[in-house]
Amino acid sequence: MQRTGCWLVVLGTVLSFCHGTYVPITQAKVDGLPVKYADKEFLVKQKFFFEILRHLHQPVAFEEYLPYTARWVTDPSKYTNYTEVAEFIQTYEQGVLKKGQIFTIYNYWYAKETVQLYRFFENAIDWDTYYKNVVWARANLNEGMFLSALTLSVLHRKDLQGIILPAIYEIHPHLFFDGDVFQDAMNKRALDPNYGFYANKRNNLALANYTAWFATQFYGEGSLSYFTEDVGLNSYYYYFMMDYAPFLGGDKLGLKNDRRGELYLYMYQQLLARYYLERSSNGLGPIQELTWEAPISTGYYSMLRYWNGVPFRSREANFLWRPYDPIKLNGLKAYEERVRQAIDLGYVVTRDGQRISLRQPEAIDIVGNLVSGSVDSVNVDYYKMIETSARMILAQGDYYGSSSEVWPGVLMHYETSMRDPVFYQFYQRLLGFYSDFKSYLPPYTVDELQFKGVEIKGVSVEKLFTYFEPFDVDISNGLGFNYGGEHSTWNFSVYARKQRLNHKPFSYVLNISSQYAGKGVVRMYMGPKMHSLSQLQYMKKLFVEMDQYMVDLVVGDNQIKRNTRDFYYDIRDRTTYSELYMRIMKAYKGEEPFVLDMSEVHCGWPDRLLLPKGQPNGYPLSFFFIVTPFYPPKVPQFSTFDATYTCGTGSGSKYIDALPFGFPFDREINFSNFATKNMHFTDVLVYHVDGNQTNESH
């Protein structure tokens, strides 16, 4: 089994819920190794979610659920907090976003309704109440709002831990593929009634292209479309934001137990570092930082269309602010200045007027929550929600006058944000708070950096290859389906094919000499090649954490071999919607077991995107390794959740050790003592080749 977790980059005890944690397993052994299988109760739930999400924009079509579409469960005794349920019902009766209308989580009113719907689901006292209310909501509420609230409840409700949802790009393919894909598929269906039902899926393909080539070609950004439009990358970001949704938190969910604020800032820093390496391998320069005083030079035309046919809002090049934008911008600048002053003054003011010092390393968690504007912020009323305010302005899709006047751009959806170059330009600006905070911390001392008696003698790395390969995504859930026909929806599959980046798996060998016997932690980073160590002062923010793992050192020579298939943060491809449903049904009928092994996990970085594209003659990079003593975290890793079948969000026990995220690159560097023996830089080249040249099966 591959151990995974929400990537800190690339990536406390749990307070109990009113409903208990359900452990959906039976134990067995295969070849002497323990294996966990889903039991019948788990499979009933798993089957339900795959059916209720099928063809989300059509009426509920499964007969067993139709009796529950007319009314929610009205008995107050069926809820743990009926006051919250009553608040949602009141909002619903007054009028909420209607079915078929465009939904965005970055609209204040829609977000408020989504949170209320989430609480409506969350307060169901048992499964019977929960699933009946889900069916009612599916039939009567806006599709986007329903999906957001349902996903949040599955990710955070304790009795649903381990439940697999279909991949977001197969539930809402319109947010991942441009409009001409669906037009092509509909034209083919009109001409061929068997289209989508052929046994050979090559006959069920729809035309798919990367759109950014003409969306941003005048600025060179189009050459990155294979990366910025990658469905795995955008799914990673979507699920991270849903795991740590800024409007959820508090003691009940325990998200702050995961060093939430620090994780937020580090995740963005790492995303931008990875994006920079991709830019560099394509011959593009540094990321341009956004300023509020000048027009936005980079235009963007996503070519995406919503389910109802409305195109996403676009932004022309050299975009000039609208007459009423300066008012909003002045407010946003004030919010930024409040956080900046807090960092410079060294303290933050809480809601009740108390001061909390920001001169301790762990205060980065406070700063991260301030910047994100999450409910775990010590004073969101004063420091506000910088990120949300900026997105509303940049996307030019916020409402004016009434909540229904919304025309969102890509920045107003988690699923599509990373397609727009301005996403990276804005977060480059936002991360100024991260570096400002770290600049007030002293550089690490020799004692903090070294591992006495431990020395990395050398590293050997196999040759690195990347290539493009065809990848098919099932988009049939985004096409209309006639449930009254002779075919089953589970036999209906239409695929959009794109070329995607991948790499040949590689191994490295780390040779360590140790005078110490015991636990250590290895961190591996990837960054730009440097000509001198002094460049690291600037380059350190461009290093991407690739792997982190525990080692048991013995006295003498230690040889550690590690393959990319074992990397801690990486996950593999998801099984397609229909194929996974058929596996669930076989297990449901008792024909085969359903293994709980994290193979369909949502929380991790796509293994395919481990390396930047590279160049035919080799793209130079530096790999950095450091082995540190084991500093135990406050709560031992995996001690409060089962990593076999869940990601552990909010558990407080996700992390290997207690060191700051990004150590030792997270502070200013004192070069007189930085290069200790437990560190090692090695230069590598990434070769980009035709897929057939690797001569390996992947």
N, C-alpha and C positions, 0 to 999 in steps of 0.2 A: 504494500500500500504506500502511496505517496502522501506524505504529510503536507498539508497545505494550510494556509491561513490568509486572511486579508492582507494583501501585500503592503508592507510598510512603504513601498515605493511603487516599486515597479509596477507596494507596498510601496485589595478589594475582593470581596466575595460577591457572588451573584445574589441580589436580593430576590426573595421568592415572589412569584406572581400569585395572584389569587387562585389561578388554576395550576395544578401541579405539573411538573415536568414528566412527560410521557416518554418512556424508553422503548422504542419500536423494534425490538430485536429478539431473535432467538440465537443461541450460541451453537456453534459447530466447529469442527476442525477439518482442514483440508491439508494433506501432506504435513500433518503435525502442527500447522499454524492456525491460530484462532480466526474464524470468519464469522461475521454477523449477518443475519438474514432478516429482512422485514417480515413482521408477522401480519396476520390477516387484518387486524385493526388498522395498522399503518397502510396497508395496500388499499383498503376502502377509501381512506383519505386521499391517497396518491391518485387513485383512479378518478375521484371526484374533481380534483383540481385540473387534471388534463381535459376532462370533459367540459367543465364549466367555462374554460378559457378558449375552447375551440370556436373559431369564427366569431370573435368577440363582438363584431359589429352587426351580427345577425341575431334574431330572437333565439332564446333558449330552445334547443331542438331535441333534447333527451327527455323522453316521456316521464321518467321517474322523478324528474325535478319540476315538471310543470305545475303540480299542485301547490308549490311554494312560491310561485312567481307573483301572486296577487297581494300578499300581506307578510309583513315581518312578524316575528314572535313578539306578542304584545304583553306577555306575562312579566311583570316587574321582577318576580322572584327568579327569573332565568338570567339575571344580570348581576354582576358583582358591584357595579356602580350605576344605578339606574338614572342618576342625575345627569351623567354624561350622555347616556342613551337618549334621555328626554331632550337634551340640548340639540342632538342631531335631528331627532324627529321634528322638533320645532323648526329648525332650519330647512329641513326637507319640505315641510308643509308650506313654508313661506315662499319657497321657490329656490331651486339650485340649478346648476349648469345642466342644460337639457342634453338628452342623448343626441349624438350626431354632431354636436358642436365641438370646436377645437378646445382642447384642454392643455394647460401649461401649469406646472407646479410653481412657476415663478410669478404667478398672479396671486395677489394677497387673498382675494376672496376665494379663489379656487383652492388655494393651499389650506385655508381655514376649513372649507367644506371637506377636503380630503382628510384632514386630521380628525374631524368629527366623525366621519365615516369609519376611519381606522379604529377610533375608540368604540364605535358601535360594534364592530367586529370583535375587538379586544375584550369587551366586557361580557361577551357571551359566556355563560357559566360552564357550558359543556359543548361537546361536538354537535349534538343534535340541534341545539339552538344556533350554533355558529353556522353550520352549513345551510340551514334553512334561510338564515338572514343573508348569506352570501348569494344564494339563488335569487332571492327577492331583489337584492341590489343589482345583480347582473342583469335582471330583466327591466329594471326601472330607472337606473342611474346612468349618468354619462360614462361612456366606455373607458376613457382615459383616467378619469377620477376613480372609477371602480378598480381598474387594474393597479393603480398606485396604492390605494388603500389595502387591497387584497395582498399585494406583494409585501407591503410593510407588515401586515399581520402574520403572514407566513414566516417572514424572516425573524420576527421578534416575539411571537407568541410561543410560550414554552412547550405547549403540548403539540406544536407543529414542527419542532426541531427535526431536521433531517428530511423534511418533505422537499421534493424536487419540483420546481416549476419548469415548464418549457422555457427554452432560451428566449430572452426578451426579443431578439431579432427574428424569432419565428412567431411570437405572439403579435408583435407590431412591426412587420417587415417594412411598412411604409416609412418608418423612421431610419431605415438602414439602406434602402435601395431607392434610386431615383425613379421618377414617375414613368419614364419610358419602359421600364421593366414590366410594370403592371399593365401598361397599355399593350405591349407586345403579347403578354400572356392572355389578356382578354381577347385580342384579335385572333390568336391561335385557337382559343376555345370556341370562338364564334364559328370558325371554319371547320373545326375537327372536334366532334363530341367526345372522342376518346382521349383528347389531349389532357394530360394529368393522370391518366390511368394506365399508361403503357408500362409493362413490366421492366423494359429497358429505359432507365431514367434519362438517357440521352435524348429520347423522343419527347421528354417533358421539360426541356430547357427553355428559359426565357432570356432574352437579350439583357446583358448587364454590363455597364461600363462604369469606370470611375468618373465622377462628375467634376471633380475639382480641376481637371485639366483645363476646362474652359471657364470654371468658376473663378480661378485666381491666376490664370496663366501669365498675365502681365507682370506678376511679381515673383515668378519662379516657384510659387507655392504648389502649383499643379504637379510638380514632380514628386511631391510627398503624398499624393492622394491615396496611394496604396497603403500608407500608414495611417493617415488621419481618418480615412473612411473604413478602416479595417473593422469588421463586425466584432471581433474579439476584443480589440482595444476599447471600442465604444461601450461594449457590454461590461467590461471591467469597471469603467468609470461609473456607469449607471448603477451597478450593484454596490459599489463602494458608497455612493451617495445615498442609496436606499438603506444600506446597513447603518449609516451614520447620518440619517436625514436630520438637517439642522433643527427642524421643528419637533423632534422627538428627543427624549432624554430624561433627566431627573433620576431619582432614586429607584423608581420602578424598573426602568430598562437597564440601568447601570452602564450606559455607554461611556460615561466618564471613567469607569474602571479600566478602560482600554487606553488610557492616556490620550483621550479623544482629541484634545486641542493640538497636542504635539503631533499626533498621527495625521491630522488634517494638513498641517503645514508641511510635514515631511512628504506626504503623498504628492502634493503639488510640486514641491521642489524636485522630487524624483521624476515626475511626469515631464517637467520642463527639461531636466537633464537628458532624459531619454529622447525627447523631441529634438533637442539640440544635436545629439549624436546622429540622428537621422538626417537632419538638415545638413550637417557637415559632410556626411557620406555622399550627399547629392550636390556638393559644391556650393551650398547656400551659407550665408553668413550668420552671425549671432541673431538671437531673437530680439526684435525691435520692442522697446518698452513703450507702453501706451502713455500718452499724456492727455490731460483734459483740456489743454489750452490750444490744441491744434486739431485740424480735421483728421479723421481716420483715413489714412492713405490706402489701406488694404480693403478693397471691396470683396464681397462674397455673394455668390449665387449658388445655392445648394442644389438646385434642380430636384429637390424633394417635393412630394405632394402628400397632403394628408389623405386619409381614407375618403373624405368627402370630395376630393378633387382640388381643393384649394391649395395653391402653391405656397411653400414657406416664404415668409417675407425675406427680401434680399436687401443688400446694402451696396450702394454704388461706391466706386473708388473715390477717394478724397471726399468722403462724406462730411458734410457741414452740419453742425448741430442745428436743430429746429429752434424757432424763436423761444419756445417755452422750455427747452432743455437746460439753459443756463440756471434756471431756478432749481431744477433737480440736481444739476451738477454742483451748485454751491452747497446744497445740503450734503451731497456725497463727500465733497472736499472737507466739510466740517467734521463728518464722521471719521474720515481718515486722520485728520489732525488730532482728534481726541485720542485715538489709539497711539499715534506717534508721540504725543506729549506724555502719555502714560509711560511709554517705554523709556523716553528720555528722562523723565522725572524719577523713574524707578519705582512707581507704585500705581496701582489701579484703585479706583474708588468703587465700592460696592453699592448696592441699592440703598442700604441703610447708612451710607456715609463713611464706613470704615475704610481704612487703607490696607492694601495687601502688597507686600514687597514684590518687585519684579527683578530682584537682583540675585535670585537663587536659580540654579539650572532647571529645577522642576517647574519654575514659573512659566516655562514655555507652554505648558498645558493651558495656563490661564490666558496667555496671549493668543494662542490658537483658537480658543473658544470666543475670545473677543472678536477676532478677525472674521471668523465664520458666522458670528451672530447666532450661534446655536442656543438652545434653551438652557444649556449648561454654562452659559456666560455668566460671570458674576454681576453684570449690569448691562443687559441688552437694551434696557430702556434708554440709557445714556450713550453707549457706544454703538448702538444700532446694528443694522445688518448690511455691512459694506458690500459683500458679495452680491446679495440679492438686488440691492439698489443699483449697482453697476450694471448688472445683466439687463435689468429693465431698460436702462438708458441705451446700452450698446446694441441691444436687439431691436430697439425701436418698435417694440410690440406691446408696450403696456397700454392700459386703458386710459381714456380721457373722457370723463363724464359719467360713464356707467361701466359696470364690470363686464358687460357683454361685448364691449368694443375692444376686442383683443385680436391681434394678428401676429402671432409669435414668429420670431426667427429661430435659427438653430440654437442660439445661446439660451433659449428659454426652455430647453429640454435637456435632461441629463443624457439621453440617448444620442443626441446630435451635437452637443457642444463642441466636441473635440474636432469636428470637421472644419471649424472656422479659425483662420489664423489669429483673429483677434482674441480668441480664448487664451492662447499662449501669451499674447502681448499683455493682456490684462493681468494674468496671474504672475507674470514677470514683475509687474508693478506691485501686486499684492504681497509677493514674497519679500519685498523690501522690509516689511515688518519683522520677518523671520531673521534676516541678516542684521537688522538694527538691534533686536533683542540679543542675539548671540555676540554682537560686538562689545557688549558691556560685561561679558563673562571673560575671565582671564584665560589665556591659552592653557592647554593641558600641560601639566608638569611631566618630567621624565617618569616619575613614579606612577602617574596615571596612564601613561602610554605604554610603558614596558611591561614585559612578563618575565620576571627574573628567572634566569636559568633556561629560558626557551628562546630558540633562534630558528628562523626559517632559513634553511641552507640553500634552497633553490626550488624552482617550479618548472615543470615541463608541461606544455599545453599542446594538444593535438591541433592540426591545421584546421582553420575555421572557414567554413563554406556557407554561403547563403544562396538561395535560389527562389524563383517564383514557381508556384504550382497552381493548378486549377482547383478551386474550392467551390462546392455546391451548397447553397443554403435553401432549405425548403421554405418557400414563400406562400404556400397554398393557404395558410391561415389568413392571408391578406386578400384573398380572392373570394368572391361570392360562391356559395355552394348550395345546390338544390337538394335539401334533405328529403324531399319527396320522391327523388329519382331512384333508379335501380342500383346505383353505386353507393358504397359506404365512404364517408368522409375520411376514414382511416386508410383507404386505398388511393386517396387523391393527393398527389404530390407534384407540385410544380417547383422547379429549381432555378435559382438565379446563380449563374456561374461567374466567378471573378478569379483573376490571378492574385494570389496572395503571397506574402513573404514568408519564407520558412528557413530553417537552418539545419545543416547536418548535425546530429547529436555528436558531442565531443566530450572527451575526458581530460582531466589534468591530474598530475601527481604532485603533491606537496610534500617536500622533504623537511622534516622538523627534527632538530636536535634538542633534547630536553634533559634537564637535571631535576625535573619535577615530575612526580607521578600523580595524576589526578585529572580533573575535568578542565577543559578549555573550550573557548568558543572561537570558531573561524568565521570571519567575514570576508566576502569577496566582492570587489567593486570593478566596474568598467568605466573608463573615462578617456579623454583625449590623450594622445601621446604628447609627452612633455620633453623639451630639450634640456631643461634644468629643473631642479627641485623647487627653485624659487617661484616658478610659474604656478605651483600648486596653490598659492594664496588666492589666485583668481580661479584657477581650474577646478578647485575642490568642489564647487557647487555644481559642476558638470559631471560628477561621478555618480554612476547608477549602481545601487546595491543589487547584485545578482543572486547572492546566496548567503545563508547564515546557518550554521549547524554546530552541534556539540561534538567534541572529540574527547576520547579518553587517552591521555598521554601516558607513556611509560618512560622510565629513565633510559636514555640512550637515543637511538635513531627511531623516528616514527615516519612511516611512509603512508600518506593518505591519498587514496585514489577516489576521485569523485566524477560522476558523469552527469551531464545536464538533465538526464531523466530523473535524477535524484534531487534536483535543486528545490529548495524549500518553498519558494514563492510561486512556482510555475504550475500551471494546470493545462490539461489537454483539451482537445475538441469535445464539444457536447454531442451527444447522440441526437438525431433529428426527432422532431415532435412525434411523428407517426411511429417510427421505429421504437422509441422509448415507450410509447403507449402500449404497443403490442407486447413488449417485454413485461410491462406492468400487468397486463391482462393475463398473460401466461402464468405469472406468479399468483395473481388473484384467483385463477381457476385451479391452482395447485399443480400446474404442469411442470414448473421449474422454480427454483428459489430466486428471490430478488436480493442481490448482495448489496449491503450498505458499505461502500468502500470509497466514497468521495470521488468516484470517477465522473460524476455529473456536477461537481462542486461549482458554485458561482463565485467564490471568493478567492481570486488569484489572478496572476498576470499570465497572458497567453504565452505558453512555451515558445510558440513560433516566433514571437517578437523579442526573444532574448537578445539577439544581436542586431545592430543596424545593418542596412542592406550591404554596405561595403562597396568595393570597386573591383573590376576585373583584374587589375594589377595589385590589388591588396590595399585596404584602407587601414592605416595605422591607428592602433588603440593601445592603451595601457591597462593591464589587469593589475589590481592591487589586492594583496592578501594581508590580513592581520589576524594573529591569534592572541586572544586575551584571556586572562583568568576568568573563571566563571563567577560572575556576580549575581547571586540568586535574585530573581524578581520578588516583589512583595507577596505574590501568590504563585506557587509553583506552576510551571507550564502544564496545561491540560488537566489540572487538578480539579477544575470546576465544570468541565464539559467533556463530552466524549468526542474526540477528534476523528473517530471512525466515520461519523455521519453528520457532523455539524461544524460550522466555522467558528463557533465560540464568541460571536459578537456580543459584547457586554459582559463577558465572563470574568474579565480581569486576569485571565490566565493564558493569554495567547502567546506571550513572548518568552523567548529563551532566557534572556537575562535582563538586568536592570539598566544597562548602559543606554545613554541617549541615542535616539534614532540618528543614524548617519555618523556615529563615532568612527574614526577620529576626525572627520572632515567638517564637523558641525561648528567648530570655533575657529577664531583666528589662529594662525600657526606661528609658533616660535621656532624658527628653523635651526636655532642653536641646539635644540634638544629633541627635534621631532623624529628624526630617522633612527628608530630603535630597532633592535635585532629581531623583534617579533613581527616586523613589517617586511613586505617585499613587493617591489614593482617589477613587472615583466612586460616587455613589448610584444604585441601580437599584430597580425595582419588578418583582416576579414576579406576573403575573396568572394566576389559575386560571380556566379557561373550559371550557365543554362542548367535547368533541372536535370537533364539527362547526363550531365557530366559528373555528377557525384558518384555514380556507379554504386549506389547503396540503396537499399530499401529503407523507407522511413516510416 
